[in-house]
């Protein structure tokens, strides 16, 4: 699986983060999981129930017309990211992380 990087301002990143926040998950932009040897990736932190809700919502969104009309390679990339996702325990919460996906952290505003 090739690694992909998505700009946090892109529509797909915003959709993923919005869905995560709707399910009470916190984005974690630079997670390094077991056997990743310092490599960083995108993850989502929360309860197992919240992670399950996120997965259900993402599966349901895959049937939406705008997702169905995406190019085959884009759909395959999303499918591959979920196929190779992992979870780790973080005490009271868990993290679902995607070793092949990096969503860049939002840039801090100067305001």
C-alpha positions, 0 to 999 in steps of 0.5 A: 500500500502506498502512503498518501498525504491529504491536505487538511483543507481538502474536501475529503479531509474535512468530511473525515474530520467532520464525521469523526467529530460528529462521533465524538472522536478527536483527530490525532495528526502525528501518531506513531503506532506499534511497529511503525518505527517513528513513521507518523500517520493520521488517527482518531481517538475516542471510545470503541463505541465512537469508533464503531459509529464513525465506521458505520457513518463512513460506510453509509456515506460510501453509498452517497452519489458524490462518493459513488461518482469519485474516480476508481483510484480515489475510492480504492485509496479510501478502501485500502486505508480502512483495510489496513487500519489498526487500533491501540489502547490509550488507557480509557480511550482507543485510537484508530489509526491509518498507517498509510494515511497522513492528513496534515495538521491544520495550519495555525492562524495568525489571528 
